[in-house]
Amino acid sequence: MEFKERVFRIVKKMPKGRVSTYAEVGRALGTRGFRAVGNALNKSPGIKKGVPCHRVVRSDGKVGGFALGTTRKIEMLKSEGIGIINGKVDLGKYFYRLEKIL
């Protein structure tokens, strides 16, 4: 399975109302390539295909980029009950640790 498909597969497992980081997705995939994770998600088929790429944020809690724009990403996260203050998510409260997959 190619890297992009592995990224999509693991991100699909993230529950509504929780976020993870690009680095955490990479860790769960056995790589430190968090930029590669971001690039794969940027090419994502999106929410229509069940890939909730809006639930992946930066390691510092900042919302980060999104193909539909940061404002839309924030709206989507807030609609799931995720609090955002000054463009940041409280990772202590909303972080979801992903299970490692091969």
C-alpha positions in Angstrom: 0.0 0.0 0.0 1.4 3.4 -0.9 2.2 6.0 1.7 -0.7 8.3 0.9 -3.2 5.4 1.3 -1.6 4.5 4.6 -2.0 8.1 5.8 -5.7 8.2 4.8 -6.3 4.8 6.5 -5.0 6.0 9.8 -6.6 9.4 9.7 -10.0 7.8 9.1 -9.7 6.2 12.5 -9.7 9.5 14.3 -12.9 10.1 16.2 -15.0 13.2 15.9 -14.2 15.8 18.5 -10.5 14.8 18.8 -7.4 15.9 16.9 -3.9 14.5 16.2 -0.8 16.0 14.8 1.1 15.5 11.6 4.0 14.1 13.7 1.7 11.7 15.5 0.3 10.4 12.2 3.9 9.9 11.0 4.9 8.2 14.3 1.9 5.8 14.0 3.1 5.0 10.5 6.6 4.3 11.6 8.1 7.4 9.9 9.3 10.9 11.0 8.1 12.3 7.8 5.5 14.7 9.1 5.8 17.0 6.1 5.1 14.0 3.9 2.0 13.4 6.0 0.9 17.0 5.4 1.5 16.7 1.7 -0.5 13.4 1.5 -3.4 15.1 3.3 -3.3 18.1 1.0 -4.0 15.6 -1.8 -6.7 14.0 0.2 -10.1 13.1 -1.3 -11.5 15.0 1.6 -14.4 14.6 3.9 -16.6 13.2 1.1 -14.4 10.1 1.0 -14.3 9.8 4.8 -10.9 11.3 5.4 -11.2 13.8 8.2 -8.0 15.6 7.3 -9.3 18.7 9.2 -8.6 16.8 12.5 -4.8 16.9 11.9 -3.0 19.9 13.4 0.5 21.1 14.0 2.5 19.8 17.0 2.3 23.2 18.7 -1.5 23.0 18.6 -1.8 25.6 15.8 -4.6 24.6 13.4 -2.2 24.7 10.4 -3.1 24.6 6.7 -6.1 23.2 4.9 -7.0 22.8 1.3 -10.3 24.7 1.9 -8.6 27.4 4.0 -7.8 27.8 7.6 -11.1 29.5 8.4 -13.0 26.5 7.1 -10.8 24.1 9.1 -11.5 26.1 12.3 -15.3 26.0 11.6 -15.2 22.3 11.0 -13.3 21.6 14.2 -15.5 23.9 16.3 -18.6 22.1 14.8 -17.2 18.9 16.4 -16.9 20.6 19.8 -13.2 21.3 19.7 -12.2 24.6 21.4 -9.9 26.8 19.5 -8.3 29.9 21.1 -6.1 32.2 19.1 -5.8 29.7 16.3 -4.7 26.9 18.6 -6.2 23.6 19.9 -5.5 22.6 23.5 -3.7 19.3 22.7 -3.9 18.4 26.4 -7.6 18.2 26.1 -8.3 17.1 22.5 -5.3 15.1 21.5 -5.9 11.6 20.1 -3.0 9.1 20.3 -3.1 6.9 17.2 -2.3 3.2 17.3 0.7 2.2 15.3 -0.1 0.5 12.0 2.1 -1.2 9.4 
